[in-house]
Amino acid sequence: MSRKYFFLLIAILFVSQGSYAQIVRKRTTLLMGGRFDITIVAKDSLLAEQNIDAVIAEITRIENLISDWKPDSQVSEVNQNAGIRPVKVDREVFELTQRAIRFSEITNGGFDISFAAMDKIWKFDGSMTAMPSAEAIKKSVEKVGYKNIILDSVQSTIFLKLKGMKIGFGALGEGYATDKCRDMMLAKGIKAGIINGSGDMSTWGKQPNGKNWNIGITNPFHPEKLLAVVPLKQDAVTTSGSYEKFVVFDSKRYSHIINPATGYPATGLCSVTVFGPNAETANGLSTSLMVLGKKAGLLLLNKYPDYSCVMITDNGKVVQSKNFRIKKFKTKL
């Protein structure tokens, strides 16, 4: 697995306070190693800006807990003590790790938060002239394996059995943060908004004019065009993709998204967009489907009836899950 590339555009109609009782305010900032776009609907500008501040504070709090690139975070402490001792963490971090391990179990390691320990032997910057050897690929995942993550629910501790192991939440953290912020805003009485963390998006309510939020799915082969515009209410949407970062050997395309169970790049799909009620789960699913491929991915999605998806294959075919509610897609790009 690797940090994802996203192809979601938000079509938001901004309206003036004179026309409607509420106004829209939006702010963009860098958090959790990526871009966050925060949109809040409120009765006045001051209230909207105050709640954007509250969202940023909450994302920052989560980042300081789970970011493996921050040396003083709880996750970094877990990684620093791999093979040495269990580390006590907040219940929030413990339960997020539990949920990540469940994803690992149902995907047979196609999703794995210990991917952070993977050796970076694949290069997607144009410098690779040949595939790594089978031996190098096997060695690259020696420290990867969710079964070596030991959780103690009573003590709320995480222990990584092998020295050099690491865990990271690059494939779940932003979705988790957007969900937490949406819940916080709803609890505060903010009736509408969007939290978009690098394409992991939680929405709720409607625009001040009474219309739904509209999320455009970008065509990965023609980024200036949309495949479709999907109306959302209290929903989440995430996209995983690889069309900007890949290598080709012997006419076969290898994605920058790596299968942590094998060390080999994902093949077959260049984009997966997942819709559902929860961005954390949609985030985990979109990453997993990229790794598992079309057939196994759709079988996995069948276990989550509240979630639907659109996949785009490497050769431009569009594949929809049976429960996907928008049917106006071309079958070939």
C-alpha positions as a Markdown table, in Angstrom:
| # | Residue | x | y | z |
|---|---|---|---|---|
| 1 | Met | 0.0 | 0.0 | 0.0 |
| 2 | Ser | 1.1 | 3.6 | -0.5 |
| 3 | Arg | -0.3 | 7.0 | -0.1 |
| 4 | Lys | -3.2 | 7.3 | -2.5 |
| 5 | Tyr | -3.9 | 9.6 | -5.5 |
| 6 | Phe | -7.4 | 11.0 | -5.7 |
| 7 | Phe | -9.7 | 12.0 | -8.5 |
| 8 | Leu | -12.7 | 13.7 | -6.8 |
| 9 | Leu | -13.9 | 17.2 | -7.5 |
| 10 | Ile | -16.5 | 19.0 | -5.4 |
| 11 | Ala | -19.1 | 21.0 | -7.2 |
| 12 | Ile | -20.4 | 23.4 | -4.6 |
| 13 | Leu | -22.8 | 26.2 | -5.3 |
| 14 | Phe | -21.9 | 29.2 | -3.1 |
| 15 | Val | -24.8 | 31.5 | -2.3 |
| 16 | Ser | -25.1 | 34.9 | -0.6 |
| 17 | Gln | -26.5 | 35.5 | 2.8 |
| 18 | Gly | -29.0 | 37.8 | 1.3 |
| 19 | Ser | -30.7 | 35.0 | -0.6 |
| 20 | Tyr | -30.8 | 32.3 | 2.1 |
| 21 | Ala | -30.7 | 32.1 | 5.9 |
| 22 | Gln | -27.4 | 30.4 | 5.9 |
| 23 | Ile | -24.0 | 30.9 | 4.3 |
| 24 | Val | -21.2 | 28.7 | 3.1 |
| 25 | Arg | -17.5 | 29.1 | 4.2 |
| 26 | Lys | -14.6 | 27.0 | 3.0 |
| 27 | Arg | -11.0 | 26.8 | 4.0 |
| 28 | Thr | -8.1 | 24.8 | 2.7 |
| 29 | Thr | -5.1 | 23.7 | 4.9 |
| 30 | Leu | -2.4 | 21.1 | 5.1 |
| 31 | Leu | -2.9 | 18.5 | 7.7 |
| 32 | Met | -1.9 | 14.8 | 8.2 |
| 33 | Gly | 0.6 | 15.1 | 5.3 |
| 34 | Gly | -2.0 | 16.2 | 2.8 |
| 35 | Arg | -4.6 | 18.7 | 1.8 |
| 36 | Phe | -7.9 | 19.2 | 3.7 |
| 37 | Asp | -10.8 | 21.2 | 2.3 |
| 38 | Ile | -13.3 | 22.1 | 5.0 |
| 39 | Thr | -16.7 | 23.5 | 4.0 |
| 40 | Ile | -19.2 | 24.6 | 6.7 |
| 41 | Val | -22.8 | 25.9 | 6.3 |
| 42 | Ala | -23.8 | 28.1 | 9.2 |
| 43 | Lys | -26.1 | 31.0 | 10.0 |
| 44 | Asp | -23.3 | 33.6 | 9.8 |
| 45 | Ser | -19.7 | 33.9 | 8.8 |
| 46 | Leu | -18.4 | 34.1 | 12.4 |
| 47 | Leu | -20.0 | 30.8 | 13.4 |
| 48 | Ala | -18.8 | 29.1 | 10.2 |
| 49 | Glu | -15.2 | 30.3 | 10.7 |
| 50 | Gln | -15.3 | 29.3 | 14.4 |
| 51 | Asn | -16.4 | 25.7 | 13.5 |
| 52 | Ile | -13.8 | 25.5 | 10.8 |
| 53 | Asp | -11.2 | 26.3 | 13.5 |
| 54 | Ala | -12.8 | 23.5 | 15.6 |
| 55 | Val | -12.4 | 21.0 | 12.8 |
| 56 | Ile | -8.8 | 21.9 | 12.2 |
| 57 | Ala | -8.1 | 21.5 | 15.9 |
| 58 | Glu | -9.7 | 18.1 | 15.9 |
| 59 | Ile | -7.8 | 16.9 | 12.9 |
| 60 | Thr | -4.6 | 18.2 | 14.5 |
| 61 | Arg | -5.4 | 16.3 | 17.7 |
| 62 | Ile | -5.8 | 13.1 | 15.7 |
| 63 | Glu | -2.7 | 13.7 | 13.7 |
| 64 | Asn | -0.7 | 14.1 | 16.9 |
| 65 | Leu | -2.0 | 10.7 | 18.1 |
| 66 | Ile | -1.6 | 8.5 | 15.0 |
| 67 | Ser | 0.9 | 10.1 | 12.6 |
| 68 | Asp | 3.9 | 7.8 | 12.3 |
| 69 | Trp | 6.0 | 10.6 | 10.9 |
| 70 | Lys | 5.6 | 12.6 | 14.1 |
| 71 | Pro | 8.3 | 11.3 | 16.5 |
| 72 | Asp | 6.3 | 12.1 | 19.6 |
| 73 | Ser | 3.0 | 10.5 | 18.5 |
| 74 | Gln | 1.6 | 7.4 | 20.2 |
| 75 | Val | 2.0 | 5.4 | 17.0 |
| 76 | Ser | 5.6 | 6.5 | 16.7 |
| 77 | Glu | 6.2 | 5.3 | 20.3 |
| 78 | Val | 4.7 | 1.9 | 19.3 |
| 79 | Asn | 7.1 | 1.7 | 16.3 |
| 80 | Gln | 10.1 | 2.8 | 18.3 |
| 81 | Asn | 9.5 | -0.1 | 20.7 |
| 82 | Ala | 8.9 | -2.8 | 18.1 |
| 83 | Gly | 10.4 | -6.1 | 19.4 |
| 84 | Ile | 11.1 | -4.5 | 22.8 |
| 85 | Arg | 7.9 | -3.9 | 24.8 |
| 86 | Pro | 4.2 | -3.2 | 24.5 |
| 87 | Val | 3.1 | 0.4 | 24.5 |
| 88 | Lys | 0.0 | 1.7 | 26.2 |
| 89 | Val | -2.1 | 3.9 | 23.9 |
| 90 | Asp | -5.3 | 5.9 | 24.2 |
| 91 | Arg | -8.4 | 3.8 | 23.7 |
| 92 | Glu | -9.1 | 5.7 | 20.5 |
| 93 | Val | -5.8 | 4.6 | 19.0 |
| 94 | Phe | -6.3 | 1.0 | 20.2 |
| 95 | Glu | -9.7 | 0.7 | 18.7 |
| 96 | Leu | -8.6 | 2.2 | 15.3 |
| 97 | Thr | -5.8 | -0.4 | 15.3 |
| 98 | Gln | -8.4 | -3.2 | 16.0 |
| 99 | Arg | -10.5 | -2.1 | 13.1 |
| 100 | Ala | -7.4 | -2.0 | 10.8 |
| 101 | Ile | -6.5 | -5.5 | 11.8 |
| 102 | Arg | -10.0 | -6.7 | 11.0 |
| 103 | Phe | -9.5 | -5.3 | 7.4 |
| 104 | Ser | -6.3 | -7.2 | 7.3 |
| 105 | Glu | -8.0 | -10.4 | 8.3 |
| 106 | Ile | -10.8 | -10.2 | 5.7 |
| 107 | Thr | -8.4 | -9.3 | 2.9 |
| 108 | Asn | -5.8 | -12.0 | 3.8 |
| 109 | Gly | -3.2 | -9.2 | 4.3 |
| 110 | Gly | -4.1 | -7.3 | 1.1 |
| 111 | Phe | -4.7 | -4.5 | 3.6 |
| 112 | Asp | -2.1 | -4.2 | 6.4 |
| 113 | Ile | -1.2 | -1.3 | 8.6 |
| 114 | Ser | 2.2 | -2.8 | 9.1 |
| 115 | Phe | 3.0 | -1.9 | 5.5 |
| 116 | Ala | 4.9 | 1.1 | 6.9 |
| 117 | Ala | 7.9 | -1.2 | 7.4 |
| 118 | Met | 8.1 | -2.2 | 3.7 |
| 119 | Asp | 11.4 | -1.5 | 1.9 |
| 120 | Lys | 10.9 | 1.0 | -0.9 |
| 121 | Ile | 12.4 | -1.1 | -3.7 |
| 122 | Trp | 9.9 | 0.0 | -6.4 |
| 123 | Lys | 10.6 | 3.4 | -7.9 |
| 124 | Phe | 7.9 | 5.3 | -9.8 |
| 125 | Asp | 9.9 | 8.4 | -10.6 |
| 126 | Gly | 11.1 | 7.2 | -14.0 |
| 127 | Ser | 14.4 | 5.8 | -12.7 |
| 128 | Met | 13.5 | 2.1 | -12.8 |
| 129 | Thr | 14.8 | 0.2 | -15.9 |
| 130 | Ala | 14.0 | -3.3 | -14.7 |
| 131 | Met | 11.8 | -5.1 | -12.2 |
| 132 | Pro | 13.3 | -5.9 | -8.8 |
| 133 | Ser | 14.4 | -9.5 | -8.3 |
| 134 | Ala | 12.0 | -12.0 | -6.7 |
| 135 | Glu | 14.4 | -12.3 | -3.8 |
| 136 | Ala | 14.5 | -8.5 | -3.3 |
| 137 | Ile | 10.7 | -8.3 | -3.4 |
| 138 | Lys | 10.4 | -11.1 | -0.9 |
| 139 | Lys | 12.9 | -9.4 | 1.4 |
| 140 | Ser | 11.1 | -6.1 | 1.2 |
| 141 | Val | 8.1 | -7.4 | 3.1 |
| 142 | Glu | 10.0 | -9.4 | 5.8 |
| 143 | Lys | 8.9 | -7.0 | 8.5 |
| 144 | Val | 5.3 | -6.7 | 7.2 |
| 145 | Gly | 2.6 | -8.9 | 8.8 |
| 146 | Tyr | -0.5 | -7.9 | 10.8 |
| 147 | Lys | -0.4 | -11.3 | 12.7 |
| 148 | Asn | 2.7 | -10.0 | 14.5 |
| 149 | Ile | 0.7 | -7.1 | 16.0 |
| 150 | Ile | -0.3 | -8.1 | 19.5 |
| 151 | Leu | -3.1 | -6.2 | 21.2 |
| 152 | Asp | -4.0 | -6.3 | 24.9 |
| 153 | Ser | -7.5 | -5.0 | 25.3 |
| 154 | Val | -7.4 | -4.9 | 29.1 |
| 155 | Gln | -4.1 | -2.9 | 29.3 |
| 156 | Ser | -4.9 | -1.0 | 26.0 |
| 157 | Thr | -1.4 | -1.8 | 24.7 |
| 158 | Ile | 0.0 | -2.5 | 21.2 |
| 159 | Phe | 3.1 | -4.6 | 20.8 |
| 160 | Leu | 5.0 | -5.2 | 17.5 |
| 161 | Lys | 6.7 | -8.6 | 17.8 |
| 162 | Leu | 9.5 | -8.0 | 15.3 |
| 163 | Lys | 12.3 | -5.4 | 15.6 |
| 164 | Gly | 12.0 | -3.1 | 12.7 |
| 165 | Met | 8.2 | -3.5 | 12.4 |
| 166 | Lys | 6.1 | -0.3 | 11.9 |
| 167 | Ile | 2.4 | 0.5 | 11.7 |
| 168 | Gly | 0.9 | 3.5 | 9.9 |
| 169 | Phe | -2.5 | 4.8 | 9.2 |
| 170 | Gly | -2.0 | 6.4 | 5.8 |
| 171 | Ala | -4.8 | 4.2 | 4.4 |
| 172 | Leu | -7.3 | 4.9 | 7.2 |
| 173 | Gly | -6.4 | 8.0 | 9.1 |
| 174 | Glu | -7.8 | 10.7 | 6.9 |
| 175 | Gly | -11.1 | 8.9 | 6.5 |
| 176 | Tyr | -11.3 | 8.4 | 10.3 |
| 177 | Ala | -10.6 | 12.1 | 10.9 |
| 178 | Thr | -13.3 | 13.3 | 8.4 |
| 179 | Asp | -15.8 | 11.1 | 10.1 |
| 180 | Lys | -14.9 | 12.3 | 13.6 |
| 181 | Cys | -15.2 | 15.9 | 12.5 |
| 182 | Arg | -18.6 | 15.3 | 10.8 |
| 183 | Asp | -19.9 | 13.7 | 14.1 |
| 184 | Met | -18.5 | 16.7 | 16.1 |
| 185 | Met | -20.2 | 19.2 | 13.8 |
| 186 | Leu | -23.5 | 17.4 | 14.0 |
| 187 | Ala | -23.3 | 17.3 | 17.8 |
| 188 | Lys | -22.7 | 21.1 | 17.8 |
| 189 | Gly | -25.8 | 21.7 | 15.6 |
| 190 | Ile | -24.0 | 22.4 | 12.4 |
| 191 | Lys | -26.5 | 21.0 | 9.9 |
| 192 | Ala | -24.4 | 20.8 | 6.7 |
| 193 | Gly | -20.9 | 20.7 | 5.4 |
| 194 | Ile | -18.1 | 18.7 | 3.8 |
| 195 | Ile | -14.7 | 17.5 | 5.3 |
| 196 | Asn | -12.4 | 16.4 | 2.5 |
| 197 | Gly | -9.1 | 14.9 | 3.5 |
| 198 | Ser | -7.1 | 14.4 | 0.3 |
| 199 | Gly | -10.1 | 12.8 | -1.3 |
| 200 | Asp | -11.4 | 10.9 | 1.8 |
| 201 | Met | -14.7 | 12.8 | 2.2 |
| 202 | Ser | -17.5 | 13.0 | 4.7 |
| 203 | Thr | -20.6 | 15.0 | 3.9 |
| 204 | Trp | -23.8 | 15.9 | 5.7 |
| 205 | Gly | -26.9 | 18.0 | 5.2 |
| 206 | Lys | -27.6 | 20.1 | 2.1 |
| 207 | Gln | -26.5 | 23.4 | 0.5 |
| 208 | Pro | -28.3 | 26.5 | 1.7 |
| 209 | Asn | -30.5 | 26.4 | -1.4 |
| 210 | Gly | -31.8 | 23.0 | -0.4 |
| 211 | Lys | -29.9 | 21.1 | -3.0 |
| 212 | Asn | -27.6 | 18.1 | -2.3 |
| 213 | Trp | -23.9 | 18.4 | -2.4 |
| 214 | Asn | -22.6 | 17.2 | -5.8 |
| 215 | Ile | -19.4 | 15.1 | -6.0 |
| 216 | Gly | -17.8 | 14.7 | -9.4 |
| 217 | Ile | -15.9 | 11.6 | -10.2 |
| 218 | Thr | -13.0 | 12.5 | -12.5 |
| 219 | Asn | -12.0 | 10.4 | -15.6 |
| 220 | Pro | -8.5 | 9.2 | -14.7 |
| 221 | Phe | -7.6 | 9.0 | -18.4 |
| 222 | His | -8.9 | 12.5 | -19.1 |
| 223 | Pro | -8.6 | 14.5 | -15.8 |
| 224 | Glu | -10.4 | 17.5 | -17.3 |
| 225 | Lys | -13.6 | 15.5 | -17.7 |
| 226 | Leu | -16.0 | 14.0 | -15.3 |
| 227 | Leu | -17.4 | 10.4 | -15.4 |
| 228 | Ala | -20.5 | 11.4 | -13.4 |
| 229 | Val | -21.8 | 13.8 | -10.8 |
| 230 | Val | -23.1 | 12.0 | -7.7 |
| 231 | Pro | -25.5 | 13.8 | -5.3 |
| 232 | Leu | -24.6 | 13.1 | -1.6 |
| 233 | Lys | -26.4 | 13.8 | 1.7 |
| 234 | Gln | -25.0 | 12.2 | 4.9 |
| 235 | Asp | -22.5 | 10.1 | 3.0 |
| 236 | Ala | -18.8 | 9.4 | 2.6 |
| 237 | Val | -16.8 | 8.8 | -0.6 |
| 238 | Thr | -13.1 | 7.9 | -1.1 |
| 239 | Thr | -11.0 | 7.1 | -4.2 |
| 240 | Ser | -7.8 | 5.1 | -4.5 |
| 241 | Gly | -5.9 | 5.2 | -7.8 |
| 242 | Ser | -2.7 | 4.8 | -9.5 |
| 243 | Tyr | -2.9 | 6.3 | -13.0 |
| 244 | Glu | -0.3 | 9.0 | -12.3 |
| 245 | Lys | 2.3 | 6.6 | -10.7 |
| 246 | Phe | 3.1 | 3.3 | -12.4 |
| 247 | Val | 5.8 | 1.5 | -14.4 |
| 248 | Val | 5.5 | -0.7 | -17.4 |
| 249 | Phe | 7.6 | -3.9 | -18.0 |
| 250 | Asp | 7.0 | -6.3 | -20.8 |
| 251 | Ser | 3.8 | -4.4 | -21.7 |
| 252 | Lys | 2.3 | -4.9 | -18.2 |
| 253 | Arg | 1.4 | -2.0 | -16.0 |
| 254 | Tyr | 2.5 | -2.0 | -12.4 |
| 255 | Ser | 0.8 | 0.4 | -9.9 |
| 256 | His | 2.5 | 2.4 | -7.2 |
| 257 | Ile | 0.0 | 0.7 | -4.7 |
| 258 | Ile | 1.8 | -2.3 | -3.4 |
| 259 | Asn | 0.2 | -5.5 | -2.1 |
| 260 | Pro | 1.7 | -5.7 | 1.4 |
| 261 | Ala | 1.3 | -9.5 | 1.5 |
| 262 | Thr | 3.5 | -10.1 | -1.6 |
| 263 | Gly | 5.5 | -7.0 | -2.2 |
| 264 | Tyr | 4.3 | -6.8 | -5.8 |
| 265 | Pro | 2.4 | -3.8 | -7.2 |
| 266 | Ala | -1.4 | -4.0 | -7.7 |
| 267 | Thr | -2.4 | -4.6 | -11.3 |
| 268 | Gly | -5.6 | -4.5 | -13.2 |
| 269 | Leu | -7.3 | -1.4 | -11.8 |
| 270 | Cys | -6.3 | 2.2 | -12.1 |
| 271 | Ser | -9.0 | 3.7 | -9.9 |
| 272 | Val | -11.6 | 2.7 | -7.3 |
| 273 | Thr | -14.2 | 5.0 | -5.8 |
| 274 | Val | -16.3 | 3.7 | -2.9 |
| 275 | Phe | -19.5 | 5.3 | -1.5 |
| 276 | Gly | -21.0 | 4.6 | 1.9 |
| 277 | Pro | -22.0 | 6.0 | 5.3 |
| 278 | Asn | -18.5 | 6.0 | 6.8 |
| 279 | Ala | -15.3 | 7.4 | 5.3 |
| 280 | Glu | -12.9 | 5.3 | 7.4 |
| 281 | Thr | -14.5 | 2.1 | 6.1 |
| 282 | Ala | -14.8 | 3.4 | 2.5 |
| 283 | Asn | -11.1 | 4.3 | 2.7 |
| 284 | Gly | -10.1 | 0.8 | 3.8 |
| 285 | Leu | -12.3 | -0.7 | 1.1 |
| 286 | Ser | -11.0 | 1.5 | -1.8 |
| 287 | Thr | -7.4 | 0.6 | -0.9 |
| 288 | Ser | -8.3 | -3.1 | -0.5 |
| 289 | Leu | -10.1 | -3.3 | -3.8 |
| 290 | Met | -7.2 | -1.7 | -5.6 |
| 291 | Val | -4.9 | -4.5 | -4.2 |
| 292 | Leu | -7.4 | -7.4 | -4.6 |
| 293 | Gly | -8.5 | -6.5 | -8.1 |
| 294 | Lys | -11.9 | -6.6 | -9.7 |
| 295 | Lys | -13.2 | -10.1 | -9.0 |
| 296 | Ala | -12.0 | -10.5 | -5.4 |
| 297 | Gly | -12.8 | -6.8 | -4.7 |
| 298 | Leu | -16.4 | -7.1 | -5.7 |
| 299 | Leu | -16.7 | -10.3 | -3.5 |
| 300 | Leu | -15.3 | -8.3 | -0.6 |
| 301 | Leu | -17.7 | -5.5 | -1.2 |
| 302 | Asn | -20.6 | -7.9 | -1.0 |
| 303 | Lys | -19.9 | -8.2 | 2.7 |
| 304 | Tyr | -20.6 | -4.5 | 3.1 |
| 305 | Pro | -24.1 | -3.9 | 1.6 |
| 306 | Asp | -24.2 | -0.3 | 2.7 |
| 307 | Tyr | -21.2 | 0.4 | 0.4 |
| 308 | Ser | -21.0 | 0.6 | -3.4 |
| 309 | Cys | -18.2 | 1.2 | -5.8 |
| 310 | Val | -17.1 | 2.2 | -9.3 |
| 311 | Met | -13.9 | 0.6 | -10.6 |
| 312 | Ile | -11.9 | 1.6 | -13.7 |
| 313 | Thr | -9.6 | -1.0 | -15.2 |
| 314 | Asp | -6.2 | -0.4 | -16.7 |
| 315 | Asn | -7.7 | -0.7 | -20.1 |
| 316 | Gly | -10.5 | 1.8 | -19.4 |
| 317 | Lys | -13.4 | -0.4 | -18.7 |
| 318 | Val | -15.9 | 0.9 | -16.0 |
| 319 | Val | -17.2 | -1.7 | -13.6 |
| 320 | Gln | -19.9 | -0.9 | -11.1 |
| 321 | Ser | -21.1 | -2.9 | -8.1 |
| 322 | Lys | -24.6 | -4.1 | -8.4 |
| 323 | Asn | -25.9 | -1.7 | -5.7 |
| 324 | Phe | -24.3 | 1.4 | -7.2 |
| 325 | Arg | -27.1 | 4.0 | -7.5 |
| 326 | Ile | -25.8 | 6.1 | -10.4 |
| 327 | Lys | -26.2 | 4.2 | -13.7 |
| 328 | Lys | -25.3 | 6.8 | -16.3 |
| 329 | Phe | -21.7 | 5.6 | -16.8 |
| 330 | Lys | -20.1 | 4.7 | -20.1 |
| 331 | Thr | -18.9 | 1.1 | -20.0 |
| 332 | Lys | -15.6 | 2.0 | -21.7 |
| 333 | Leu | -13.7 | 5.3 | -21.5 |
